[in-house]
Every structure is written in C-alpha cells, then in structure tokens.
Amino acid sequence: MMIQELKEIVVEANKELLKRKVVIYSWGNVSAIDRNKGIIVIKPVGLPYDELTTENISVVDLEGKPVRGEKNPLKPSVDLDIHRALYENFQECQAVVHTHSTYATVMAQLHHEIPCFGTTHADYFAGTIPCVDLLTDDEVINDYEWNTGMAIVKYFRTHNINPEEIPAALSINHGPFTWGEDAWDAVHKAVVLEEICKMAVHMLEINPDCTAIPKVISDKHFFRKHGVNAYFMNDDHGHGMIHNK
Ligand SMILES: [Zn+2]
C-alpha cells in the first residue's frame, strides 16, 4: 500500500469516530502502521476532526520520529507512544483506536472489567475485556504514555490473554483502546465496545451481581466468526483480526 493510501484511510477512520459519536472535540485518535515501510500514520495533537487532511496528518517512524519527506506540519497525538507500545508488542495489530466514549470510560473510571454479559460481546471479544493495572508513581512521572501502553501489554502477558481474541482494553481511570487488522476494523471495535459497555453499565445498575454468560456460549459465538474453524463470516458483525487465518 502507498503511504498516501494509508493516510487517506487513517483520515477517514478518524472522522468516523465523530460520525459514530464515540468522540467529541478531539478526544480520540486512530493510527495505523505499515510494518514493511516502518511508518505509523496518526492523528496530530488537538486538531478538530473536520480539519484533518492527508496534508496535515502525522507520519512517523517506528520510534515516533517524523518521517523525512513527509510534511508533518503538526505534532503527532500525545498518545503516540501508547500506540507505539501496542504495535511493538502486539505484532498482529495493524491499527489502534483510542477514545473517551462515555460508557467505556465510565467502566475504566470504576476500575471495572467488562465481563461477557451476552452474545453481542461474544461476537467480537472472546471473553472479559480487562481494565488494566494502575501505573506506579514513577511510571506516571517518567514516560507516562509509553508506560500506559505497556500497562496493557503487561496485563495481557501476565494473564495470558491473546490480543487477537480480546482486541480491546480499558486503561484504568482513563478510557478504552481497541486494535485490529486495519483502521476500519479497529474503529468498528471501538464503536461496538461503547455499545457493549452501555449494556454492561445498565445491567450492573439493575443487578450488580450479574455474571458472564457460560463460556460454551461465548466461545461458540466468537469462534464461529473468528479463527480457523469460523463458518459464519458473511456479515460485518463480529468481523475480526483473525477471521481469515
Ligand atoms: Zn485519552
């Protein structure tokens, strides 16, 4: 893929966040990586979505430095290092989305993971979406953004969670991150995650003791759409990173 094409996709994917009402102002960002070219395309910091173009989007290398020959008139999102930590450690991840969508952020601020309360969740995520651990004071003071990304990575490693099967996490006290096989996939999951969190918040209001559905049902819903034995892929609901493997 040409860099220009990737820039066009990431511009439109960022605008999609606004259209789907998972961001206000500039409260979120989409990036995508081209691992062959060694570049990341990401929304610049603070720019309203309707002013985002292929001329002002940020193009950086895998270390976060501006790519020579690209215009880069603005600084990349302050969250760039969170995205970089995910790309460096989750090799299948080709795009990352961060928002402060209301219900997902409510769950993050409650330090509450998102159990699989129904098949809507299971169509996209193979189990509980975690709310990851707090950073230490030192991790907040030094390299805060990188450490925020690494908190997600460490949680997935410690708890043996496959980031292809659970392509989302809540950054504690902060908000949601999703990732996917391309920018559209990652945005789709950010929008779905918000709906799932909305359902979860209402369920917990009605019954604080509600529990996840049986694993046999959640596995059935996830793995009929994802992975080697998938047989139900001809719709766009539940489309995921590993569906073609
Ligand atoms: Zn944020």
Residues whose N, C-alpha, C, O or C-beta is under 5 A from the ligand:
A	BS01	ZN	none
